[in-house]
Amino acid sequence: MSVMIARKKVTRKWEKLPGRNTFCCDGRIMMARQKGIFYLTLFLIVGTCALFFAFECRYLAVHLSPAIPVFAVILFLFAMATLLRTSFSDPGVIPRALPDEAAFIEMEIEATNGAVPPGQRPPPRIKNFQINNQIVKLKYCYTCKIFRPPRASHCSICDNCVERFDHHCPWVGNCVGKRNYRYFYLFILSLSLLTIYIFSFNIVYVALKSLQNGFLNTLKETPGTALEVLICFFTLWSVVGLTGFHTFLVALNQTTNEDIKGSWTGKNRVQNPYSHGNLVKNCCEVLCGPLPPSVLDRRGIVQPDNAPQGSPAGPEPGMQERSTGEVNAQEASGASEGSSAFPVENLSVPTCKVPLEKAQLPAAAELSVPSLDHEQPTH
């Protein structure tokens, strides 16, 4: 008698995660849903480099130096590797609060602010946190039901709170945050060098060929060269300018979101609490600091609802890990050692205790009293 074992389909947590993201390779790749401009980026980089390798590289390797195509290949591979690393990785998405955690935060807010009279606007939900002797406000996210960590913000395109949110870049098809900013910076830096490299040697190629065949004949023989020059010329200014802007931000240990909002500039003239006041230290922290692991258990297995009663209860479908909305002070850069990131408020939860009578109850009465040790089944 043959026994048939039916293999149930395993549900991964990435299939139940909220937000507007797409996942590939069983949750290993995470991107935004709008990927059209990302494909355009790939097409421009791969197409321009393919034309350069097909037309100019062979001539330049023979008449100038064989090292020219070698350096071009190195720059191309490095730019593609950093682009894919930026696009396919978790930028630092913060999990949303579980229903119990959201209810506890709401109870904590009501206990702090008190009852709001009808018709009046409730006070803003913020917490004050001190970094380097400077007060930083932590804002409450009504979508994720958490108090966002310092420098975090909610991306309206991906519908997620991202730690150390810089901006949402459609050219890479992903948000740029704490976990992929260094790869984004290396990508635009290597792309700037690659664009300058191809543009310069295209001019050299046209100049050398024009001495032999003339300028017009050279363009007729290699029409791809003119197309490369046009693409590199219009790309050069934007990419190099973007690289310079982010180099300025890295030197100040600042994000694009903070620069646009004027968080550390403007009328208040508030000093940036995250800056070390040193160019080298800021660059080392942003580009060479330890990379935090992802807090999204994307490939975790969702436990079924009808699990056996004796087995340990697993997370419900659609639930995530505990919210990282309240982080410790060691995770916030510049925070003093030994201090907690958020003010801890001990809220005593009342417990119901049933006084035991000294007199013994009858056996029938004891059997009729429901047990308080077991939870009531939920429907």
Disulfide bonds with the S-S distance in Angstrom:
none
